[in-house]
Amino acid sequence: MKSGAAVVSQAPGCPETAIASWIRRAGLTAPALLWLDSSRPLSFLGGQALRLGEPVWSLFGSPSALLDLAAVLEDRTRLDHLLDLLDGAPSEDVT
């Protein structure tokens, strides 16, 4: 799992793009869409739980990927953007 976290944190672009590309490479698009969409009401609590586990995760590798995922889960707009990226739908850019 340490190598997967490094791949996510090194991908170019925003964290949502990096997470989506890692999920696609792992072949987990359908399960990720199902899990993220069904747990949307509790996504903020999931992000907070990841932040709580960050000190332990840092013992095994870089916590940057974990913190990126936590930030995406805590923000509903970013979570929707991740779901759009996984679903293949074009996202709207807010300027």
N, C-alpha and C positions, 0 to 999 in steps of 0.2 A: 504494500500500500504506500510505502514511502516513495517509490518511483512514480506512482500515479499522481501523488500530490505535487511532486516536482514538475511533472509535465503540465499540470493545470496552471501552476504559478508562473511558468515560463512562456506561456502562449501569448502572442501579441494581442493588443486590443483590450477591451473592457473585460472585467472578470466574468460577466455573463457569457461572452463569446468563448473565453478560455474554458469555462466549465462545460458549455455545450459541445465544444469540439472534443474534449476529453470523454464525455459521455458517448458521443457518436463513435469515437475510435474504440471504445470498450464494448460497443455493441449493445448498450443498455438504454437506447432511446425510448423504446416503448415502456419498459418498467419505470424509467425516470419520469416520463410524462404522466403515467398513472399515479405514481407516488406523489409527485409534486402537486398535481392538480387536486388529488383527493385530500392532501394535507394542507392545502392553502389556508384554511381558517386558523391553523395552529403554526403557520410558518414562522411567525415572530418568536414564538416560544422555542421552536427548533433552532433558530439563530442564536437565541440567548443560551440554549443548552450547549451549542458548539463553542460559544465564547467561554462558558464555564469550564469546558474540557480542554481549553487551549493550553494551560500550563502542563498538563499531562502529555498532550500531543507534541509539545515542543521538545520533550525528552527523546522522541523518536524521529524527528525531522523538523523541517521548516514549517512554522505555523501559518505562513502567509496564505496558502491555499485554503486552509480551514477558515481563516478570518475573512477571505474573499467570499466563500460560500455562506458564512454567517451574515455578512453584509447583504448579500443577495436575498437570503431568506427573510431578513428583517424588513426589507423595503418591498412593498407590494408591487410597485411599478417595475422594479428590477426583476422580481420574480416573474411577472407577466412577460417581460422581455426575454428572460431565459426560456420560458415555455414557448414563446413565439419562435425563438431560434431553434429549439428542438423540434417544433412542429413544422418548421420550414416556411412559416408565414412571414411575409415582410413586416418588419417593425416600423413604427412611425417614429421619426426623429423629431424631438421637441427642441426648437431653437429659440 
